[in-house]
Amino acid sequence: MPESEAPWGYTLHVPNDPRAVAVCRQTLRLALTAHGLPHLTSTAELLGTELVTNAVTHTKGPVAIRLCWSGSALRLGAWDTDPTPPSPRPAAVDAEAEADNGRGLALVRACSEDWGWHRLTYAGKYVWCELAPDAA
């Protein structure tokens, strides 16, 4: 269980640069460990990496990752400047199963309790997912 049930959150703004994905991953690890949630680190790193990678790959503007603890769930989200809805691909078959990309949102759906997105009125969209505190 986390050291504190009190809600907290962090937002990290990064440039649209593939190297920013590693910075986000390290930030997630540091924040979760500092807040007594190290058991969520592996899954949060995977999902956060997927969300940020999609934002960096499919948009041209800056990106932000948001990490929020509500006391009962961990929410990860990525903001980008493109309002186009995310389009999860169906389960990979045959030749697509060997592809290097295209499975990010499928992983997010499979490994999180819930996920979704919404268009932002000021610019772009926010894609999020949630992990239960006992998820591993």
C-alpha positions as CSV (number, residue, x, y, z in Angstrom):
1,M,0.0,0.0,0.0
2,P,1.2,3.5,-0.6
3,E,2.7,5.5,2.2
4,S,-0.1,8.1,1.9
5,E,-3.7,7.9,0.8
6,A,-3.7,11.6,0.1
7,P,-4.1,12.4,-3.6
8,W,-1.1,13.7,-5.5
9,G,-0.1,14.4,-9.1
10,Y,2.7,15.3,-11.4
11,T,2.8,16.6,-15.0
12,L,6.0,16.5,-17.1
13,H,6.1,18.5,-20.3
14,V,8.6,17.2,-22.9
15,P,9.5,18.2,-26.4
16,N,8.4,16.1,-29.3
17,D,11.6,14.0,-29.4
18,P,11.9,10.2,-29.1
19,R,14.5,10.7,-26.3
20,A,11.7,12.2,-24.2
21,V,10.1,8.7,-23.8
22,A,13.0,7.6,-21.6
23,V,12.8,10.7,-19.5
24,C,9.1,10.0,-18.9
25,R,9.8,6.4,-18.0
26,Q,12.5,7.4,-15.4
27,T,10.2,10.1,-14.0
28,L,7.4,7.5,-13.5
29,R,9.7,5.1,-11.7
30,L,11.0,7.9,-9.4
31,A,7.6,9.2,-8.5
32,L,6.0,5.8,-7.9
33,T,8.9,4.7,-5.7
34,A,8.9,8.0,-3.8
35,H,5.2,7.6,-3.1
36,G,5.4,3.9,-1.9
37,L,4.0,2.4,-5.1
38,P,7.0,0.5,-6.5
39,H,4.8,-2.5,-7.3
40,L,3.0,-0.5,-10.0
41,T,6.3,0.6,-11.6
42,S,6.6,-2.0,-14.3
43,T,3.1,-1.7,-15.6
44,A,3.1,2.1,-15.3
45,E,6.3,2.3,-17.2
46,L,5.0,0.1,-20.0
47,L,1.7,2.0,-20.3
48,G,3.2,5.4,-19.9
49,T,5.8,4.6,-22.5
50,E,3.2,3.5,-24.9
51,L,1.1,6.7,-24.4
52,V,4.1,9.0,-24.7
53,T,5.5,7.1,-27.7
54,N,2.1,7.4,-29.5
55,A,2.0,11.1,-28.8
56,V,5.6,11.7,-30.0
57,T,5.2,9.5,-33.1
58,H,1.8,10.7,-34.3
59,T,2.0,14.5,-33.6
60,K,4.4,17.3,-34.3
61,G,4.0,19.5,-31.1
62,P,5.0,19.2,-27.5
63,V,3.8,16.3,-25.3
64,A,3.1,16.0,-21.6
65,I,2.6,13.0,-19.3
66,R,0.4,13.2,-16.2
67,L,0.6,10.9,-13.3
68,C,-2.2,11.2,-10.7
69,W,-2.9,9.1,-7.5
70,S,-6.4,9.5,-6.2
71,G,-6.0,7.3,-3.1
72,S,-7.7,4.4,-4.9
73,A,-6.3,4.4,-8.4
74,L,-3.3,5.5,-10.4
75,R,-4.1,7.4,-13.6
76,L,-1.6,7.9,-16.3
77,G,-2.2,10.2,-19.2
78,A,-0.5,11.7,-22.2
79,W,-1.4,15.1,-23.8
80,D,-0.5,16.0,-27.3
81,T,-1.4,18.7,-29.8
82,D,-3.4,16.6,-32.3
83,P,-7.2,16.4,-31.6
84,T,-7.5,13.3,-33.8
85,P,-9.0,10.4,-31.8
86,P,-6.7,7.5,-31.0
87,S,-7.5,4.4,-33.1
88,P,-6.7,1.1,-31.5
89,R,-6.0,-1.6,-34.0
90,P,-7.7,-4.9,-33.7
91,A,-5.7,-7.9,-32.4
92,A,-2.7,-8.5,-34.6
93,V,-2.9,-11.5,-36.9
94,D,-0.3,-13.3,-39.1
95,A,2.1,-10.7,-40.6
96,E,1.0,-7.9,-38.3
97,A,2.0,-10.0,-35.3
98,E,5.6,-9.5,-36.2
99,A,5.3,-5.7,-36.7
100,D,7.5,-3.4,-34.6
101,N,4.6,-1.0,-34.0
102,G,0.8,-0.7,-33.8
103,R,0.2,-2.6,-30.6
104,G,0.5,0.3,-28.1
105,L,-3.2,0.9,-27.4
106,A,-3.9,-2.8,-27.4
107,L,-1.4,-3.1,-24.5
108,V,-2.9,-0.1,-22.8
109,R,-6.4,-1.8,-23.0
110,A,-5.1,-5.2,-21.9
111,C,-2.9,-4.0,-19.0
112,S,-5.1,-1.3,-17.4
113,E,-8.3,-1.3,-15.5
114,D,-9.8,1.3,-17.8
115,W,-8.7,3.7,-20.5
116,G,-10.1,6.5,-22.6
117,W,-9.5,9.8,-24.2
118,H,-11.0,13.2,-24.6
119,R,-10.5,16.1,-26.9
120,L,-9.3,19.3,-25.1
121,T,-11.0,22.6,-25.8
122,Y,-7.7,24.5,-25.8
123,A,-5.6,22.1,-28.0
124,G,-5.2,18.5,-28.7
125,K,-6.3,15.5,-26.8
126,Y,-5.6,13.6,-23.6
127,V,-5.3,9.8,-23.6
128,W,-5.4,8.1,-20.2
129,C,-5.5,4.8,-18.4
130,E,-5.9,3.7,-14.8
131,L,-4.3,1.1,-12.6
132,A,-5.7,-0.3,-9.4
133,P,-3.4,-0.1,-6.4
134,D,-3.1,-3.9,-6.3
135,A,-2.3,-4.2,-10.0
136,A,1.1,-5.7,-10.8
